[in-house]
Amino acid sequence: MSRRARFADGIAVAGGAALLASAFLHWVRRGPGHSLRGHDLIDTVVALGDTLPGISTARLTVLWYLVPASGAVTWIVVALRGASSGAMLAIALATGAITLATVVAFARLTSIGSLGPGAWLAGAGAAIVLSAALLTRG
């Protein structure tokens, strides 16, 4: 295994950890739901905020739970195939799309200024995972 591949594996694991850790941090810094996590947070934000066309409370809940789950899947793919595999690229692209959709939904329902460290860490984790998958590509 090359140094570049080992480095990509390491940063993919770090990105997965960031995605997983985002579930334990506040996604809303101030305003309604700032002290809540998980489905309680989403129920509160949706009940008091604007509505998003096509995004129900259940769909947003699923998206929110997929963010840390994609971090765990990243670890599994790194362990089984490595960050330079095609499977890692697929997971990285899916992780980026899921995280982007979730953070944008929270930003629309609250405001971008109200996003807490959990949302920012999730975005950084997704960017790190995608960087790791692209690092070993030509």
C-alpha positions in Angstrom: 0.0 0.0 0.0 1.4 3.4 -1.0 1.9 6.3 1.4 -0.8 8.2 -0.5 -3.3 5.4 -0.1 -2.5 5.1 3.7 -2.9 8.9 4.0 -6.3 8.7 2.1 -7.4 5.9 4.4 -6.5 8.0 7.5 -8.3 11.1 6.4 -11.3 9.1 5.3 -11.5 7.6 8.8 -11.2 11.2 10.3 -14.0 12.4 8.0 -16.2 9.4 9.0 -15.5 10.3 12.7 -16.6 13.9 12.1 -19.8 12.7 10.5 -20.5 10.4 13.4 -19.6 13.0 16.0 -22.0 15.5 14.4 -24.9 13.6 15.8 -23.8 14.4 19.3 -23.4 18.1 18.7 -26.0 20.8 18.4 -27.2 21.4 14.9 -29.0 24.6 15.9 -27.0 27.1 17.9 -29.8 29.4 18.9 -33.5 29.6 18.6 -36.1 26.9 18.7 -34.6 23.4 19.2 -31.1 24.7 20.1 -30.8 22.2 23.0 -32.3 19.2 21.2 -30.9 16.5 19.0 -32.4 13.8 16.6 -36.0 13.6 15.9 -36.9 15.9 18.8 -34.9 18.7 17.1 -36.4 18.1 13.8 -40.0 18.0 15.2 -39.4 21.4 16.9 -37.7 23.1 14.0 -40.3 21.9 11.5 -43.2 22.8 13.8 -41.9 26.4 14.4 -40.1 27.1 11.1 -41.0 27.4 7.5 -42.0 24.5 5.4 -39.8 23.0 2.7 -41.6 21.7 -0.4 -41.1 18.0 -0.7 -39.4 17.6 2.7 -41.6 16.3 5.4 -40.6 15.8 9.0 -40.1 12.1 8.4 -37.9 12.7 5.4 -35.8 15.2 7.2 -35.5 12.8 10.1 -34.2 10.1 7.8 -31.7 12.5 6.2 -30.4 13.6 9.6 -29.9 10.1 10.7 -28.2 9.2 7.4 -25.4 11.7 8.1 -23.8 9.9 11.0 -24.7 6.5 9.5 -22.7 7.5 6.4 -19.7 8.1 8.7 -20.0 4.6 10.0 -20.3 3.2 6.4 -17.2 5.2 5.5 -15.3 3.3 8.2 -16.5 0.0 7.0 -15.6 0.7 3.3 -12.1 1.9 4.4 -11.6 -1.3 6.4 -12.8 -3.6 3.6 -11.7 -1.9 0.4 -9.7 1.2 1.2 -10.2 4.8 0.4 -8.9 4.4 -3.2 -11.7 1.9 -4.1 -14.7 2.6 -6.3 -17.0 1.8 -3.4 -15.4 4.6 -1.4 -16.0 7.0 -4.2 -19.7 6.0 -4.4 -20.0 6.3 -0.6 -18.3 9.7 -0.7 -20.6 11.1 -3.4 -23.7 9.8 -1.5 -22.4 11.2 1.8 -21.8 14.6 0.2 -25.3 14.7 -1.3 -27.0 13.5 1.9 -25.0 16.0 4.1 -25.6 18.9 1.7 -29.3 18.2 1.5 -29.5 18.0 5.3 -27.5 21.1 6.1 -29.4 23.1 3.4 -32.7 22.0 4.9 -31.7 23.1 8.4 -30.4 26.4 7.0 -33.7 27.0 5.3 -35.7 26.0 8.3 -33.7 28.1 10.8 -31.2 30.3 9.2 -27.6 29.9 8.2 -26.5 32.0 11.2 -28.4 29.7 13.5 -26.6 26.5 12.4 -24.6 25.0 15.2 -21.3 23.1 15.3 -23.0 19.7 14.4 -24.1 21.0 11.0 -20.7 22.5 10.3 -18.8 19.4 11.5 -21.0 17.3 9.2 -20.2 19.5 6.2 -16.5 19.3 7.0 -16.7 15.5 7.5 -18.4 15.1 4.1 -15.8 17.3 2.4 -13.0 15.3 4.1 -14.5 11.9 3.0 -14.9 13.2 -0.6 -11.3 14.5 -0.6 -10.0 11.1 0.6 -11.9 9.3 -2.2 -10.5 11.7 -4.8 -6.9 11.9 -3.4 -5.8 8.6 -4.9 -7.6 9.2 -8.3 -5.2 10.2 -11.1 
